[in-house]
Amino acid sequence: MNGAVPPAARDGRAATRRSRYDLSLEEVAAVLGNHPAYRARQVWDGLYRRALAPAEMTDLPLALRDRLEADLPAALTEVTRQHADGGDTVKWLWALGDARRIETVLMHYPDRVTVCVSTQAGCAMACSFCATGQAGFGRNLSAGEIVEQVVASVREARPRRVTNVVFMGMGEPLANYDRTMAAVRRIRDDVGISARHLTVSTVGIVPGIRRLAHDGLPVNLAVSLHAGNDELRDRLVPVNRRYPLHELAAACREYVEASGRRLSIEWALIDGVNDRADDMAELAAFVRPLGAHVNLIPLNPTPGYPVRGTPRRRVLEAAARLEALGVNATVRATRGVEIDAACGQLAAGAAAATTGAVAAPGAVR
């Protein structure tokens, strides 16, 4: 990572300015001071169920609204908002309290509305084909900073309802396990989105997968695999050197058996690299014992990785080959490529994600 690293970034702590969504109900009550006890629940309901800023809570006295705006600050400041796909895809670039930047993507589909949230500013996993990995690691987000992305998306989606949250934005969620899971609980319990509609993605952090298996949260798990042999995966996903495929497979099996949830395997198809018949055979061999579903994702372009994604015709051939091998596979619809909002493209202006420098919005994991 480039540039000076503040202590909060080195030890993984979040920014000093807490999000209003980092506070507990008891802390909100403390901010309210001598106001009646029911006011805290009103504010809590306004923040989460109604997705309102304090100034918009017209059931509160004006003076109290003004005070809460000052005492319960938002952690995310919108820098830019871009639209694609006829307005169905929205990407935000946010500035955090310490000037680092992250991105969030909201996607409207006919049958659902999905928000893709970031869990870190930057990413330390260094996957070669991913813009976030190319930018390096800044720091972990707080639970409130993660939740605040969801609440902003709830506001933007109205009158439709956000139905799904995927932790597939910037960063490795299981490398920020405690804050990510705290956000999951807050999204489930207070925003009101079922845990079964929340999907946590990982490149293969084995201790995190094992912990998630026994954490009692029925979230979905998606593993970004991308290669079915250790030699290739070491190059594409460097964390494989620490947690090779046999360890990853064992952890995935533990998750499936403990949770009863179906595992998803993500595979970014890279032309001439991992899209050949042998690659699909290796993928099938990994997936079949787990009963997992495969999402094939044509690689999206990023400035730091010159190899192109697999052409559409061969993507469909790969899907058909997997089906013939007894693997359920779908091809993920690509959204937001023209605004660098597609899978693997989030970088929050690259340097800005790690150094806090001001930059134009760039490329999500």
N, C-alpha and C positions, 0 to 999 in steps of 0.2 A: 504494500500500500504506500502511496506517495504522500509526502508532506508530514508535518508534525501531527502526532496523535495525542489528543487530550487524554488525561487519566480516565475519564468516564468511558472513552472508547476502548482503552486498553483492557479494562477489566469487565467490559460488556455491559456496564450500567447504562441506563437510559439518560436522556437529557435532564437537566436540573428543573426545567419548567414542566411541571406535571400537567398532563391532560386532565380536563374536568372528568374524563372517563376513567382516570386512575383512582379516583376517590371512592371509598366505601360509603355506604349509606350513613354510617355513623360519622364519618368525616364531613359529609355534606351537612348533616345535622349540626355539627360543630361550627361550620361556616355560618349557618343561620343564626347561631347564638340563642337569643331569648325568644325567638319566634315559636309559635305553637308546634308541637311535635309533628302534627300532620303535614306541616309545610315541607319537611324533608322528603316525605313520600311523594308529595306533589311534584317537587323538583325532580326527584328520581324518575318518576313516571314520565315527566316531560322530556328528560334527557334521553331516555331509552325507548319507551313504548311509542312516544309521539315524535321522537327525533327533533326536538325543538332546541334552539339556543335559548338561554335564559331570557333574553330580551323579548322573545316570542311567547313567553308563558303568561298569557293575558289573565290567567286566573290568579296571578300573584300581584301584589301592589307594585306600582310603577317604581317606587324608590327601592324596593327589594330586587326587582328585575335589574335595575341599574347596578346595584351593588354586586349581584351575582355575576353579571358580565365581567366585572373587574376581578372578583374573588375566585371565579371558576373559569379560568381562561381555556380556550381551545389550544391544542398543541400543534395543529396543522394549519398552515397558512397557504391558501391556494396561490400558486404562481402562474400556472396556465391550466386551461381546460381545452382539450381537443376532441373533436368528434369524427367518426368514420362510419362506414357501412350505413349511410343514410341516416345517421343520428343514433343508430342502435348500439354503437360502441362509444363509450366516453372514457378518456384517460385524463387523470389529474396528475400534475406535478405539484407536490407539496413541499414547502419549506418547514422544517422542524424548529424547535426552540433554540437549537444550537447551530442553525443554518445548514445542517445536512438536509438532503433531499431524498424523497422517495416517490414512488408512483403507485397509483391504484387504477384498476380498469373495471368498468361496469359494462355488462353485456346484456342486451335485451334479446330474447328469443321468443318465438311464438308461445311456448309453453312454460317459460321460466325466465327469471331475471337473476343473473349471477354476478357477484362481485369478486374480483381477484385482488387479494390484499397482500401487502408486503409485511414481513416480520422482522426484517433487518434493513438498515441502510447499507446497501452493498451486500456482498456475499464473499465468504472465505473459501468456498468450495472449489473455485478456479476451474470450473468446467469450460473447456476450450471453446465451445461453440455458443456459449451463453454470454450475452452482453453484460449482465450483472456480474458474472464471475470474472469477466475481463476487467471490470472496473475495480475490483478489490473490495475489502471489507471496511465498513465505517464503524457501526455499533449495532447492538441489539435495540429493537424498539421496545417501549414499555407496553404492557397490556392495554393501557388506555389509548396509546397511539394506534394500536392495531384496531381496537374497537371503534375509534373515531372514524377510521376509513369506512367501516361498515355503515355507521350512522350517516355519514355524508352521502353514501350511495343510496341509503333508504330515502333520504330527502330528494335526491336527484331523480329517483325512479318513479316518484309519485305521478299519477295515481296508481301505478302498478306497485306490486309488493316485491321486495327482494326475497327470493325463495332459496337461494343457494349462496354459500360463501366458500371459496376455494383459497387455501393458503398456498398460492402458487406464484405470488408476486416476487419482489426482490427479497433475497435471503433464503436461508435454510431453516425452516420452522423448528425442526428438532434440535438445532444448535442453539435455539432460544426457547427451550422446552417450557420452562416454568411460566414465562410471560405469555407464550403462545397458548398454553392450556388455560391460563387465567382468562385470556381473551375469549377462548372457546366457551368457557362457563358463563362469562358475562353475556356473550352473544346469545347463548341458549336460554339462560334464565331471565335476562332482563330485556334484551332486544326482542326475543321471542322467536328465534329461528331454530328449529329442531336440530339436534346434534347429528341426526341422520342426513341432514342436508348440508353438513359441513365436511369439507375434504381437506386433509392435511397432506402435503406433498413432502417427499424427502428424496435426496439422492442416495440414501442408504446409510444413515446414521444408526448403526445396529443397536447401541444401547438405548437410543430414543425409541426405536420400534418396539423393543422389548418392554420398555417402560409404558409405552402407550397401550400395549396389549393388555396390561393389568391395571390400567388407570380408571376403568369403569366409565369411560366416555365413549359412547357408541358412534364416534366419528368415522368417516371413511378414510382409508389410507391409500395414497397413490405413490408408487415407487418409480422414480425416474431411472430406468435401467440403461437403455441405449446401447448396450453391448452384452453378449452372452458368453464371452470368454474373458478371462482376467487380463490378458495381454492388451486387447483392444480397450477394455474398460479402464484400465490403468491410464491410458492416454486420454480418453474422452472425459472420464469422471475420476480425477485423481484420488478422491477419498477411498476408492476401491483398493488402493494400496494398503490402507489401514483395515478396511472391512471387505475382504475379497468375497467373491460370489458365493462360495459355500457357506460363509458366515451370514451373509445377507439372506440367502435362501432359508437357513435355519431360523433366523429372526422372523422372517415373513410367515413361516409355518407356525411359529409360536403365536403371532398376532392373529392369524386366521383361526387357529384352534381356540384361543382364549376369548376372542371377541365375537366369533360367529359371523363376522362381516366379510364380504367378498373384497379381495384385494384388487386394485387396479395397477397395471404396469404401463408406464409411459415410455414411448420409444420414438425419439426424434430421428426420422429417416434422413440420412446424409448420403448423397449421391456417391456410389462406389465405395463407401466406407462401411456401412452397417445395413445395407438394403439388399444384399445378395441372398441366394437360396440358402447357403450355409448359415448366414446370420439368422434367417427366419427359423431354421431348424434348431439352432442354439437357443433362440428365444422360446420356441415351443417347448423345448426340453426343460427350461427353467420354469415356465408358467404352468404346464399341465399338472404337476404334482400339487400345486397350490390352488388349482381351480380358479385362477385369476383371469381377469378381463384385460385385454390389451387395447390401449389407445395409441394408434399410429399417428404421428404428428410430422408432416413434412417440415423439414428444418427451415426456419425463417431466417432471412439474411441479417447478419450483424457485421459491423465494420471490422472487427478484429478476427474474423474467421472466414477466409476466402472461399471455402468449399461450399457448393450450392446444395440445396435440398433436392431430394429425389423427385424427378418429374412425376406429374399426376398419374400417368398411365402405369408407371412402375409402382407407385404407392398402392394403387388398386390391385396390382398383381401380388404385392406383398401381403395385402389383406386376404386375398383369395388363397394364397399359399398357406397362411396360418390357419384359415378355416379348414383347409384340406388336412392339416396336421392335427385337427381336433381342438383348436384354440379359438375362442370367441374374440373377435377383433373388430374394432370400428376405426374409421378415419376421422380424426377431429377436424371440424370445420375451422378454418383459419379466420380470425377476426382481427381487424385493426392494424394490418401490416403497414398501411400507408402512414400511420401515425406512431409507428414503433411500439404498438401496444400488444403485439402477438406474443405467443409463448417464446421465451428466450430473448426477447428484445428489450426488456425494461432495464434502464441504466440510469435514469434520472439525470441525464446530461453527463454520464460517466464520471468525470472528475468530481462533480458536485456531490455524488453519493458518498465519497470517501473524504473529501477535503473540505466540503462546505462552500466551495467556490461557486459563484453564480455562473450558470450555464444554461443554454437552451435545452428544452426537453429532448431527451434522446431515446434510448431504448430501455422485460420481466423475465424472470427465470422461466 
